[in-house]
Amino acid sequence: MTLRWGILATGGIARAFAKDLHVAGLDLRAVASRSQESADAFAAELNIPTAHGSYDALFADPEVDIIYIATPHPMHVAPALGALEAGKHVLIEKPITVNAKEAAAIRDLAAEKGLLAMEAMWTRYLPHMKRIHEILDAGTLGEIRVISADHTQSTPTDPAHRMNALELGGGALLDLGIYPLSFVHDILGTPTTIQASARFLDTGADSEVATVMTHASGALSTTFSGSRSAGPNSAHIVGTLARIDIDRVWYTATSFTVTAPDGSVIERFESAIDGRGMQYQALAAEHAVESGVAPAELTIDESVEIMGTLDEIRRQIGLVYPGE
């Protein structure tokens, strides 16, 4: 089955996704923006047949089966629910929502309608992550003891920028920290204990957030996200028999090394892909719809659990968004 795709919103992430749909030869039929002018320009640039000047028009488009929602995360829940009500499957940019309550509402409506709702955590579908799971399943690392990961960038300092404005869901945690926290969930499962600390901007948005968590196996994890400086952006899985060091930038298509305790290299993995790599999640979504089975890489239930972890971190650091 080849689904007919629509894209909701016309920002940078939507542009990257559209390009990768073309790389994979997938069927991109329409784009929607809140203005016809923006939709027309996006469609012309990216060779998309139909441009809609409203989200409702995209929901009503009979030539669209699945919609990629590329708005900022505070604006995810309303269009996701609208698309599902219209009978469309949805792939929702990460983080799936602002909180677990919103994520659960999307999950429940998708289940009621018999439709796919999926978080666009594209990292999970990349070739290096697939290989890492094969290595873990083979027991090469032994017992996993510690995981660490960071996502740090030097982002614009304008207080009105979406990274700094609370009304736009600004802050390091939800925009950047979602990556290492989802990674930890992926490898170790939902944490059993969470300790979080943060630093804030004058706007009230978080600029740095650090976590230390324990997991059911007894393993520890640490994550760090920051919006004011570019750190190593690497990730590490440390076991009793070996460790995996994922190179910069670990959440993109990249390389990693499996190293034994004596320093000898067990495996070196190099990625070679076309495009940015966002097409892999789209292909997974198409397979999920065709098979009727949620993608093993990331179910909607796990996305809700991850939002629960983010909720608890925000509770600890005192981060509240307008309207909550």
N, C-alpha and C positions, 0 to 999 in steps of 0.2 A: 504493500500500500504506500502510495505517495500522497501525503497530506498537502492541502493547499494552505499556505501560510499567509497570515496578516501580521503586520507589526504596528503596535500602538505606541506612539510617540516617535520623535525624530531627533533625539540627541545622539551623542557620540557612541553610546553603547548600542543603540539601535542600528547605527550605521555599520559598526563592526559586525554585528550579527547578520545584517543583510548581506554584507560582502561574503561572509562564510557560508550562508545559505547558497549563494551563487557558486562558490567554490565546490560545494558538495553536489551541485546539480539539483537542488531541491526546488520545489515549486512555490515561489514567492509571488503572490497575487496582488496584495494590497497593502497600503500604509495609511494610517490615520493620524491626524494631528488636531489640535484645537483650532487651528487656522488652516483654511484651504491653501493659502499661499505657501505655508511651511510644508504641507503634505505634497503639493505639486512639485516644489523644488527637490524634496527628498526622492520622490518617485522618478523624476527626470534624471537625477544624478545616479540612481542605483537601478535604473531600468526595471521599474515596477509598474505593471499595467494600470492599476487603479489607485487613485489618491482620494481619500475621504477627508472632508473638513470637520468631521466630528467623530468621536468615539462610537456614538450610537450608530452611525452609518456603517462603521466597520462591523459592529455586532450584527447588523442586519444583512450584511453582504452574503448572498448565497454561494458565492465563489470562494469563501474562506471557511476552512475546517478548524484551524487552530490559530490562536493569537499569542504572539510573544509580547508581553507587557514590559515596556522599557522605561516607564516613568520612574521618578525618585520613589523610594520605598514608602513614604507616607501616602503616596497616591497609588498604591498597588491594590488595596482591598476592594475599593469601589469598582474599578474597571474589571477586576478579576471576577467579582460576583456578577457584574453586568454581562460579561462574556459567557459565563456559565449559564446564566438564565436564558441567554439567547441560543444555547445549545452548542457553544464552541468549546473545544479543549483549550487549556491555557498553559503556557510556559511563562513563569513569572520571574523576573530578574531578582537576584539576591540582594539583600535578605528578602524573603518572601513577603514579609509585612513588617510592621513596627513592633508587634507583640504577638504572643501566643494566642490570645483570644481572636485576633483577626485571622491568623493562620488557620485556626480550627474552624472558623466560619467558612473559609474557602474549601478546606478539606471536606467538611460536612455537606456543603452544597454540591461539590463535585461527585461525592458518593451518591447523593440523592438523584442526581441527573445521569449517573453512569458515564461521567466524562473524566478525562485526565486533567488533574491539576498537579503541576510539577514545578519545583524551584529550579531556576537556572543557575545552579552552582556548577559552572562549566568545568572547573578544575577536576571534579570527580570523574569526568568522562575522558580525560586526556590520556594518551598512551602511557605516559610514565606512571600515572596513578594505577592504571590497569596492571602494569607489570609489578608495581609495588605490592598490590594485593595478591598477586600470584606468589611472590616471594614470601609474604607473610603466611599465606595458606600452606606453603611447603614447610613451614617451621624453621626456615633458614636463620631467623634472628633469635630463636629460642624464646624465652619468656620476655615479653616487652616490659621494661622497667620505667622508662621515661620517654615522653614526647615533648619537643619544644618547637615552636613556630612563631614567626613574626610577620606582620604586614605593616610596613612603615613607608610613608611617602611624604615628600615636601609639597603640600598642596597650597592653593592660593590663600592669602591671608585676608582678603576682602571680607568684612563681617557679613556681607549679604550673600556671599558664595554659599552654595548648598552644603559644603562641608562644614560651615561655621554657623549656619542659621538653624536654630532649633525648630522653627516652623517647617523647615524642609527636611527634618530628620537628621540634621547635621551632627557631626562628631565622628571620631575615629572608630568607635566600637561597631556600630551597625554597618558602616560603609566599608571599613577595612578589617576590623576584628572578626567579622563574620567568616572570613576565609580560614584563619587558623583555628577558630572555634569549631567550624564545621569539619575541618581536618581531624581534630582531636575526637570529635563525635564519631567520625568515620572509622577510626582505628580502634578506639577504646570504648566507645559507647557513651551514653549519657553519664556525666559526672555524678558521683555520690556526695561530694562536698565541693564547695566553691569558695575561694577567697579572692576578692578583687580590690584593686586600688586604682585611682585615676587622678589625672590633672585636668583642669578646665581652662577654657578661654574666657575672655570677658563677656562673650555672647551667651555663655552658659553651656556651650557645646563642649564635649570632652575632646581633649587633644591627645592624651595618652591614656591607655588602659592596660593594666597588667593583671593576669590571673594565675593562680595556682590551684589546681584541681586534683582530686583523687577519683579513682574509678573502681568499678566492681572487682576487677582483678587485683587491685592493690597498686596498680601503676599510677604514677604521677604525670601530670602534664602542666606545662607552662605556656602561656601565650602572651604576646605583646602587640599592641597596635598603636600607631602614632601618626598624626597628620602634619607634624611640623618639621620632620627630619626623615631622611631616607636611610634606613638601616640595612642590614644584610639581606632581608627578605629570603631567608633560608629556613629549612625545616629539617628536623632530625628525629629518627625513631631508634631508640637505643634498647637492644635486647641483650640477653646473657651470652648469646653465641655470636652476635654480629650487630652492626648498626647500619642504618641507611642515612646518608647525608644528601638531601635534595638541594641542588644548586640554586643560585639566584637566577631567575625569580621563581621560587618553588611552585607557585600556584598557576603559572603559565606552562606551556609546553617546554619542558626543560630536561636536564640530565640529572642523574644521581649515581652515587657510588655505594656499594655494599662492602663494608670493611670488617674483617675479623678482629678480635681483640689484640692480636699480635701486629696489627697494622697492614697485613696482607690484603690485597683487593680480591674479593670474591667475584664481583661483577661490576662492570661499568655500563650504564645505560645511557644512550644518546637519543634524543627525540629529533625526528625529521618529519614535519607535517606541512601541509599546504594551508595557507591562511593563518589566522590567529588560533584557531582550534575550537571556536564556538559551535561549529557544525556537529561535533560529536554529541552534544546534548540534544540537538535537534533530531539527529538520527535515532538517539535513544528514545525520544518522545514518540517518534513515528513507530518504532518497534513496540513500544508500550501500548499504543492505541491499537495496532494491528493484532497483538497477542492477547490484549486484555489483561496483561500482567504489569503491575507497577515496576518501574526500573529498579533493579537491585542496588544500583549505585546510590540512590537517594529516594526513599519513599516520602510521600506527603506526611505520613505519621512522624518520620524522623525530622522533617522540616519543622513541624510543630514542636517537637521536643527541643530542637536547637533554639527556637524562639523562646522557649521556657528558660533555657540556660541564659540567654541574653537578658530576659526579664529579670532574673535573679541578680545578674551582674549589675544591671541598672539600678535595682533596688539597693544593692550594697553601696554603690557609689553616689546614689542620690540623683540619678539622671531621669528626668521626667519631661515628656514632650507635650506641647500644647494640645489640649483636648483630651488628654488621658485622665 
